[in-house]
Amino acid sequence: MTVDGLKLGTTYVFRVRARTDGGYGNYGGEIELETSHEDMLAIGDPNQSTILAVSITGGIILLIFLVACFVVSGRLIMLHKDR
């Protein structure tokens, strides 16, 4: 659940209840929360850039390995043809 339009540095009290096919349940206890006093920017997951860097590096290493395999196998085929 997301609650939009909350003000900075404000205390809010929430009570929730479940809704099922059988109807509504009882309200739970009150939950008191306070919003931050400062506006916070949404920052991406710090691990996201690490995952991206590792993925790119792994892809480059795999590409170099495949090219090396093709070059070596091509040379071996040429050596066998020359005999």
Residue pairs with C-beta under 8 A, 6 or more apart in sequence:
1 16
3 12
3 14
6 12
6 35
7 35
8 35
8 36
8 37
8 38
8 39
9 34
9 35
9 36
9 37
10 34
10 35
11 32
11 33
11 34
12 32
12 33
12 34
12 35
13 30
13 31
13 32
13 33
14 30
14 31
14 32
14 33
15 27
15 28
15 29
15 30
15 31
16 27
16 28
16 31
17 24
17 25
17 26
17 27
17 28
18 24
18 25
19 25
